[in-house]
C-alpha cells in the first residue's frame, strides 16, 4: 500500500513531510496541480538533498544534488523549458 506523504501549504509553498510527519521532505510552489519554480528536497536529518526548477510540471535547467554535509556534488542540466526554446 502506498502512503501519501503528509503535507501543508505555508505562505504559498507546498511543504511535504517524510513518513514520520515531522521532518521536511520537499518544498516548492504548485500551480494547476503541477510543480512550478524552485523546489528543494531534504534528507530526514534536515540537510538539503536536491534542488531545481520546474516549468509547467517539467524539470528544467540545472538540478543540484548535495552530499550529506550539504555541499553540491553533482549538477545535472535538464535543458531549457518551453519558454527557452
C-alpha positions as CSV (number, residue, x, y, z in Angstrom):
1,X,0.0,0.0,0.0
2,X,1.3,3.4,-0.9
3,X,1.2,6.0,1.8
4,X,0.7,9.7,0.9
5,X,3.3,11.9,2.5
6,X,1.8,14.4,4.9
7,X,1.7,18.0,3.6
8,X,0.6,21.5,4.2
9,X,0.7,24.9,2.5
10,X,2.6,27.7,4.2
11,X,3.0,31.1,2.6
12,X,2.0,29.7,-0.8
13,X,4.6,26.9,-0.6
14,X,3.6,23.2,-0.6
15,X,5.6,21.5,2.2
16,X,5.7,17.7,2.1
17,X,7.0,15.7,5.1
18,X,8.7,12.4,5.4
19,X,6.5,9.5,6.6
20,X,7.3,10.4,10.2
21,X,5.2,13.6,9.6
22,X,7.9,15.7,11.3
23,X,10.9,16.1,9.0
24,X,10.5,18.1,5.8
25,X,10.8,16.1,2.6
26,X,10.2,18.8,-0.1
27,X,9.2,22.4,-0.5
28,X,8.0,24.3,-3.6
29,X,5.1,26.0,-5.3
30,X,2.3,24.3,-7.2
31,X,0.1,25.9,-9.8
32,X,-2.7,24.0,-11.6
33,X,-1.7,20.9,-9.6
34,X,1.8,21.0,-11.1
35,X,5.1,21.9,-9.5
36,X,6.5,25.3,-10.7
37,X,9.5,27.4,-9.9
38,X,12.3,26.5,-7.4
39,X,11.9,23.3,-5.4
40,X,14.1,21.7,-2.7
41,X,14.2,18.1,-1.3
42,X,15.6,17.2,2.1
43,X,17.0,14.2,3.9
44,X,15.3,13.1,7.2
45,X,18.0,14.8,9.2
46,X,17.1,18.1,7.5
47,X,20.1,18.6,5.2
48,X,19.4,19.7,1.6
49,X,19.5,16.7,-0.8
50,X,18.4,18.2,-4.2
51,X,17.2,21.4,-5.7
52,X,16.0,22.5,-9.1
53,X,13.3,24.3,-11.1
54,X,10.1,23.3,-12.7
55,X,8.3,24.8,-15.6
56,X,4.7,23.7,-16.1
57,X,5.4,20.5,-14.1
58,X,8.6,19.6,-16.0
59,X,12.1,19.8,-14.6
60,X,14.3,22.4,-16.3
61,X,17.7,24.0,-16.1
62,X,20.4,23.0,-13.6
63,X,19.5,20.5,-10.9
64,X,21.9,20.2,-8.0
65,X,22.4,17.1,-5.8
66,X,24.1,17.8,-2.4
67,X,26.2,15.5,-0.3
68,X,25.2,14.6,3.3
69,X,27.1,17.7,4.6
70,X,25.1,20.0,2.2
71,X,27.8,20.7,-0.3
72,X,26.9,20.4,-4.0
73,X,28.5,17.3,-5.6
74,X,26.5,16.8,-8.8
75,X,24.9,19.2,-11.3
76,X,22.5,17.9,-14.0
77,X,21.3,20.0,-16.9
78,X,17.7,19.2,-17.6
79,X,17.6,21.6,-20.6
80,X,15.5,24.7,-21.3
81,X,11.8,24.7,-20.7
82,X,9.2,25.5,-23.3
83,X,9.8,29.3,-22.9
84,X,13.6,28.7,-23.5
85,X,13.2,27.2,-27.0
